[in-house]
Amino acid sequence: MKKRMILSIDGGGIRGIIPACALVRLEKVTGKLTRETFDLVAGTSTGAIIAAAVAAGIPATEIRDLYLRRAKEVFPSRPFSFIRRVITGSMYSTKNLHRVIADSLGTASRWSLNEAPIDLLLTAKRIPDGRPWYFVKDTPKNARCTGRLNLADCATASAAAPTFFAPFPMPEPGGPPSGCEPVGTLVDGGVGIAGNPVYEACIEAFDYSVGYTPADTIVVSLGTGRYVQLKKPTWIYPWLNWVLGQLLESPEEQQTEIVWRLYRETALYRIDIALNEDIGLDATKSIPELQRYGRELADRIDWEAVLTATDRRFFIEAGKTSHRRYAHRVS
């Protein structure tokens, strides 16, 4: 029986360059688009943008170049950005974010999720009640409330990180289907638990989709790099940044641990790199360094072995569910 393939991509803002580089390597090895390798692609925040681009059939080199060429449109350098953040609650334009995403997706930006040729899961969280939303195609097993939604809209909602972007009101022309509540106004799906959406991807595949079983599935979870030597904050603003960072930088180890514990039959790969410095979600000045991280990680991935579940370097097993155990260290 042919293995089903799931790809999950973390949030991380500009650090999306790192998983994009990994996918460039994948496509070079396989000679195929990423969407021709994976059956389901899940993403949060910057990972949702990459997942939407993968579903749209955009080559990984173009996805990577999106970050290199257009990141400064999304995160423009402005004087008094801290004051703007305090007064308005955000530093950057959500409308501009949506425009860049829609432009990059091309004609696919107008697709509904149901029109995507592969299965998708994009995460977001609703403002009034904090409810998580998982934007997926309609299936006979789910509530069939999100498949009609627009691909670019869902990716924008997932990427609307609090205090970086204003919340995104989900357009619903004609209103929600019978039996479904309005989606409402949303922020980044990484707030809380889904910055690494690998567990949500597995739930979607094994409980709500058709044709996936743990024993016949390979799951590849791509991180966006992590710096784990943060200093203790000493006054209010650094503490607020620390708290926000912890909310958005998902408990990635917990997600990896849960999937490993619940789906032991699944071949689970967690591919990430340890950063030597703290690189913020909007740190466009760090693009050259992120490219170096991305290339180094990509060079360490034996995609042929990963796709046949024979690789041991990034394979998750007992004792390897923590970042210090599975993450690649820069040489």
Secondary structure, 3 states (H helix, E strand, C coil): CCCEEEEEECCCHHHHHHHHHHHHHHHHHHCCCHHHCCCEEEECCHHHHHHHHHHCCCCHHHHHHHHHHHHHHHCCCCCCHHHHHHHHCEEECHHHHHHHHHHHHHHHHHCEHHHCCCEEEEEEEECCCCCEEEEECCCCCCCCCCCCCEHHHHHHHHHCCEEEECCEECCCCCCCCCCCCCCCEEEECHHHHHCCCHHHHHHHHHHHCCCCCHHHEEEEEECCCECCCCCCCCCHHHHHHHHHHHHHCCCHHHHHHHHHHHCCCCEEEEECEECCCCCCCCCHHHHHHHHHHHHHHHHHCCHHHHCCCCCCCCECCCCCCCHHHHCEECC
